[in-house]
Amino acid sequence: MKRTKLIVHEPLVNKIIGCELDLELNDEANVITAISKVDRLIDQKGDFPLSDYESLLHMIYDPVRNRFYNQVAVTAYLEGGDMINLRADPKQNLPADVTVVLIPSGGCISEWEIAINYQEFKRAMQSI
């Protein structure tokens, strides 16, 4: 098991789960696994708070193309300051004691993408 800190900057999500989460993940976990765990926490509190999406992962990630949407800002760094490029490979294993910062709808993004249909999203996630 490893510890991961996930910082989410999305006000409606933050009202439900806060903005900083300390997660315990299995050794092979990636950022997709971490966000799925956050989605389970949100589900325990009720429905996802943004009406255009069914989950945080649905809001930020296209599993068909295995990539984050253009408007999503995501970064990860280790305690020593070394950065990890999660955008290049969302399925890469996260190292232990990493901090992930996620901004689902970055304010300065001019190229906004619409999330794929939720049924298509669920089908694609089953193959992951």
Phi and psi in degrees as a GROMACS rama.xvg file:
@    title "Ramachandran Plot"
@    xaxis  label "Phi"
@    yaxis  label "Psi"
@TYPE xy
-137.565  157.823  LYS-2
-100.017  139.471  ARG-3
-137.645  136.609  THR-4
-102.619  129.151  LYS-5
-118.367  122.174  LEU-6
-109.498  121.421  ILE-7
-114.066  128.804  VAL-8
-108.862  83.5598  HIS-9
-151.294  102.178  GLU-10
-50.0659  -43.732  PRO-11
-68.8933  -33.3047  LEU-12
-71.6423  -41.3112  VAL-13
-60.9291  -32.356  ASN-14
-63.0192  -27.0682  LYS-15
-89.5761  -46.6055  ILE-16
-121.23  1.05711  ILE-17
86.2932  -178.184  GLY-18
-107.967  -13.5819  CYS-19
-129.69  122.658  GLU-20
-121.811  134.984  LEU-21
-99.8879  115.296  ASP-22
-110.853  144.208  LEU-23
-107.418  120.912  GLU-24
-124.297  158.522  LEU-25
-70.6289  163.644  ASN-26
-62.4311  -25.9672  ASP-27
-93.1974  5.59543  GLU-28
-66.3301  148.832  ALA-29
-122.511  -175.437  ASN-30
-66.2833  -29.9708  VAL-31
-64.4718  -44.1044  ILE-32
-59.4491  -44.8344  THR-33
-62.2584  -45.2078  ALA-34
-69.5114  -34.239  ILE-35
-62.0536  -37.0161  SER-36
-65.5004  -39.6582  LYS-37
-63.652  -40.7972  VAL-38
-60.4234  -37.1045  ASP-39
-65.0897  -37.3092  ARG-40
-64.1905  -42.3913  LEU-41
-63.6711  -43.708  ILE-42
-58.1977  -35.1942  ASP-43
-65.648  -22.735  GLN-44
-97.6503  -9.19298  LYS-45
137.178  -156.343  GLY-46
-78.082  157.706  ASP-47
-65.0155  134.59  PHE-48
-79.0112  -6.66078  PRO-49
-107.919  118.921  LEU-50
-65.1569  -22.9208  SER-51
-81.7411  -4.7725  ASP-52
-133.573  157.393  TYR-53
-100.531  -15.4116  GLU-54
-164.046  168.411  SER-55
-64.0719  -42.2228  LEU-56
-63.88  -40.8063  LEU-57
-60.8033  -35.1147  HIS-58
-68.9152  -30.9327  MET-59
-114.124  -18.3377  ILE-60
-129.132  135.03  TYR-61
-104.291  102.371  ASP-62
-72.3564  -18.4912  PRO-63
-67.6285  -42.6089  VAL-64
-99.3684  -2.58456  ARG-65
50.3465  58.2617  ASN-66
-156.169  157.149  ARG-67
-80.1918  149.464  PHE-68
-66.5187  156.189  TYR-69
-57.0502  -35.7216  ASN-70
-77.3367  -6.76677  GLN-71
-87.8  127.496  VAL-72
-101.282  125.91  ALA-73
-141.865  132.149  VAL-74
-146.193  158.623  THR-75
-141.937  146.313  ALA-76
-147.826  152.773  TYR-77
-92.1052  168.124  LEU-78
-56.5583  -34.3398  GLU-79
-76.8382  -4.94574  GLY-80
100.415  -7.98797  GLY-81
-63.0921  133.741  ASP-82
-92.7299  150.762  MET-83
-123.094  127.751  ILE-84
-85.966  89.9722  ASN-85
-72.8041  -25.5825  LEU-86
-64.4692  -34.2325  ARG-87
-67.1953  -34.4371  ALA-88
-153.464  89.4783  ASP-89
-60.5482  -19.8953  PRO-90
-92.707  2.19516  LYS-91
-67.3334  144.776  GLN-92
-62.8207  136.59  ASN-93
-80.9286  138.157  LEU-94
-73.3  162.803  PRO-95
-65.9565  150.38  ALA-96
58.4494  39.0984  ASP-97
-96.9937  150.065  VAL-98
-110.715  127.452  THR-99
-111.896  129.354  VAL-100
-111.731  126.284  VAL-101
-125.78  122.929  LEU-102
-120.588  98.7603  ILE-103
-61.5295  -31.6166  PRO-104
-134.2  79.6005  SER-105
-57.9805  129.481  GLY-106
-66.923  -24.8971  GLY-107
-101.437  18.747  CYS-108
-88.6044  126.59  ILE-109
-95.6139  -20.2438  SER-110
-103.033  89.993  GLU-111
-90.4087  133.835  TRP-112
-110.555  145.756  GLU-113
-90.5799  136.532  ILE-114
-63.3384  148.421  ALA-115
-65.8241  159.46  ILE-116
-52.7775  139.681  ASN-117
-63.7326  -35.2919  TYR-118
-65.0984  -41.1955  GLN-119
-65.1556  -40.2995  GLU-120
-58.7977  -48.6657  PHE-121
-62.5516  -43.0347  LYS-122
-59.9595  -45.2809  ARG-123
-66.6587  -35.262  ALA-124
-69.4873  -27.5965  MET-125
-65.664  -26.0354  GLN-126
-87.7715  -2.67895  SER-127
